[in-house]
Amino acid sequence: MKRIALTMIALALAALAGCSRDDSAGPAAGRPRIALIYKATTNPFFQAMEAGARAKAKELGVDLDVAGIESETDVDRQADLVRNMLSRRAQAVIIAPASSVGIVTPLLRAQQQGVPIINIDNRIDKDEAARLGLRVATFIGPDNFQGAKSVGDYACRLARERPDGGRGGVLILRGIDGVENAEARRAGFEAAVKEAGLALAGSQSANWHTEEAQTVTAALLAANPQASVILCANDKMALGAVAAVKARGRLGQVVIAGYDNIDLAREAMSRGEMHATCEQNPARMGALGVQCALAALRGETLPEVSPVPTQLITPDDVKTSK
């Protein structure tokens, strides 16, 4: 685990080097103005992303305007935020899109004004961008397929080691269907389930939300009362799954895994309620977003992808970090 973590950190540092120089002057006299627009302001994952971006902006002498939407399904509101930031004379836009497809048209206005676009976290749909002629300076984010597969592999292995051998099957709580990172995590989970030789008993979207996940999980458990594993595309949904499993009296009998490594998930793991999650370094994404935006304003050519590593987090990792 330590060797893997060190390798991923080295990769991240290499990516950071590709988007930074030890030169914090803006593209012209005065401080550059950069916008960060993200989703789910109540999600600790995006709060960490904002903190990382603000710290890097302060370090580099950048004026950072930040805005986000409360619900990750509010695509129209995020489009409004793009327009608002342009009216505030943002010179570059860092965007974690709620919709991989729906954000393309709003961003075309930024491109028409010569504003570079830095895409973080959830990748803008490449086909839609190509169809409409949107150019993205770089994408900063993790390999969601591999991150989810590592979580799925671990959870399925735990289930197979239990007395029932995982024969109750696996349930998957998906993110918003059609969104790039949600689809990649779903595919990673499904690959892990297939590789483990377990049955996929049910799969349904809970749109990233805790309360919706609790309702969805309750229904899936009613149809599959002996389910052995629940794989959730983010930690907020995993916490909803925990509540549903607890209400059914099966806490400790079902392996529950999430994605994002938020504090509430770590607390749930320390209580034995969750069994795995995935760290994808949101603060690093935010910081790298600011660095790459500044590099783009200087006219530098950025790599198509600036990778951010993922790391499987288990209860053992939570214990050793205390």
C-alpha positions, 0 to 999 in steps of 0.5 A: 500500500505504501509503495502504491501511494508513493508511486501515485504521489510521484505521478501527481508531482509530475503533473503539477510540474507540467502546469507550473513554474516558479513564476507567479506574475500574471499574464499582464500587469495586475493580478489575474482573475480566475473563476472556479465553478464546481458542484455540490457546495454542501459536499465535503469533497468540493469544499476540499477542492475549493480550499486547495484552489484558494490556498494556491491562488493566494500563493500565486497572487491570483484573484479567485472567484468561487461559485457552486451549485447546491444540487449536482443535478442543477445543470441550468444553474451551473450554466448561469454561473458560467455566464455570471463569471464572464460578466465579472471579467474572469480571465480563465474558468476552472470548471467541475461540470455537473453535466459532461454534455450540458456544460459544453454550450455555456462554455462556448461563450467563454471560448469566444471571449478568449477565456481558457477553460480548465476542466477538473474532476468530471470530464467534459464529453469529448464527442460533444465538445468536438461537435460544437468546437469547444477546446479545453486547455487540459483535464485535471482528474483521476482515472475513475474506472481504475479507482472504482475497480480497486474499491470493487475488487477489495469489497468483493474479496472481503465478501468472498472471504465471508461465510456466504462467499458473497452469494447474495450478490452485489448492488451498485448505487450509481451517480447521475447517469450520463455523467462521465465520472459516474459512468466510469465508476459504474464500469469499474464496479461492474468489472470488479464484480465480473472478475470476482465471479459474483452476481450483479443483483441490482443497480440504480442511480441515486444521483449522488444524494444521501437521502435518495440513496437510503430510499433506493437501497431500501428498495433494492434490499427488499428485492434482494434481502441477502445482498452481500455487497453495496458499491456506491459511486460516492461516499454520500450515497454510501452513507445513505446505504449504511442507514438503509442497511442499519434499518434492515438490521443487517449492519455488519453483514453487508460490505459497503464501499464508497468513493471520495474519502470524506470525513464522514465516510472515514468515521463510518469505517472506524465504526465498522459500518463502511469497508472501503472508499477511494481518495482522489485528492480534491484539494490537489485538483483545485490547486492544480486547476489554478496553476494550469489556468495561470499557465494557460493565461501565459500562453503555455500549451498544456497536456490533454490530461493532467492526472491526479492519482487515486488510492484505495482507503480501508479501515486499516488506513483510517486507524493508522492515520489517527 
